[in-house]
Amino acid sequence: WLKWGPDRTDGEISGPVLEAERPRRYVFQWNDHLGDRTTVAFAIEPRDGETLVTVTETGYPDTPDGRWQFMDCAVRWGEALALLKLKFWLEHRVRAYGPVTG
């Protein structure tokens, strides 16, 4: 997380970009650690003067391993987004529902 921010990352992965509709939608595919390809979609929309970001990931096989992968990845997305939110709050005093005042 040392190099994460609005203009930097420290991760690397490859896969096709399926949709890129700035600034509303971004969809790509990648392979999970078992070799299954999943599709990730970010939808961004204004809501009551704030921004709602919805992340969905589909394509997990309907098998015991696939269901385990789905739950594991859901937890990891939650951890990654929570840490990123904390990083932005610490660096920019911005939180999920608006800037910190006072």
C-alpha positions in Angstrom: 0.0 0.0 0.0 3.0 2.3 0.0 2.6 3.3 -3.6 -1.2 3.4 -3.7 -3.0 6.6 -4.4 -5.0 8.6 -7.0 -2.1 8.4 -9.5 -0.1 5.4 -8.5 -0.4 1.6 -7.8 2.0 -1.2 -7.0 0.0 -4.1 -8.4 0.1 -5.8 -11.8 -2.4 -8.0 -13.5 -3.4 -8.6 -17.1 -6.7 -9.1 -18.9 -8.9 -7.5 -21.5 -10.8 -4.3 -20.8 -14.4 -4.9 -21.9 -15.9 -1.5 -21.4 -14.5 1.9 -20.5 -17.2 4.6 -20.3 -15.6 7.6 -18.5 -16.5 8.5 -15.8 -19.4 6.1 -15.3 -18.3 2.5 -16.0 -15.2 0.3 -16.2 -15.3 -3.4 -16.9 -12.4 -5.8 -17.2 -11.6 -9.5 -16.9 -8.8 -11.2 -15.0 -7.8 -14.7 -14.0 -8.1 -15.8 -10.3 -5.5 -17.9 -8.6 -7.1 -21.1 -9.8 -7.2 -20.0 -13.4 -10.9 -19.1 -13.7 -11.6 -15.9 -15.6 -13.9 -13.5 -13.8 -15.4 -10.1 -14.9 -15.2 -7.1 -12.7 -17.4 -4.0 -13.2 -17.1 -0.6 -11.5 -20.2 1.6 -11.8 -19.9 5.2 -10.7 -22.9 7.4 -10.2 -23.8 10.7 -8.5 -26.2 10.3 -5.6 -27.4 13.2 -3.5 -24.3 15.3 -4.0 -22.0 12.3 -3.3 -20.7 9.5 -5.4 -21.8 5.9 -5.3 -19.3 3.2 -6.4 -20.7 -0.3 -7.1 -18.2 -3.1 -7.6 -19.5 -6.4 -9.0 -17.5 -9.5 -9.9 -19.1 -12.4 -11.8 -18.0 -15.6 -13.5 -17.1 -17.9 -10.6 -17.9 -21.5 -11.3 -20.8 -23.0 -9.4 -18.6 -25.6 -7.6 -17.4 -25.8 -4.0 -14.0 -24.3 -5.1 -15.8 -21.6 -7.1 -18.1 -20.6 -4.1 -15.0 -20.5 -1.8 -13.2 -18.3 -4.3 -16.3 -16.0 -4.5 -16.4 -15.6 -0.7 -12.6 -15.1 -0.4 -12.6 -12.5 -3.2 -15.6 -10.6 -1.7 -13.7 -10.4 1.6 -10.5 -9.2 -0.2 -12.4 -6.6 -2.2 -13.9 -5.3 1.1 -10.5 -5.2 2.7 -8.8 -3.4 -0.2 -11.6 -0.8 -0.5 -11.6 -0.2 3.2 -7.9 0.3 3.3 -8.0 2.6 0.3 -10.7 4.6 1.9 -8.7 4.9 5.1 -5.6 5.9 3.1 -7.5 8.7 1.3 -9.0 9.9 4.6 -5.6 10.0 6.3 -3.9 11.8 3.3 -6.7 14.0 2.2 -9.2 14.2 5.1 -11.9 12.8 2.7 -14.4 10.2 3.9 -17.1 8.1 2.3 -19.8 10.8 2.8 -17.9 14.0 2.3 -14.8 16.0 3.4 -13.9 16.2 7.1 -14.4 19.7 8.5 -13.1 21.3 11.6 
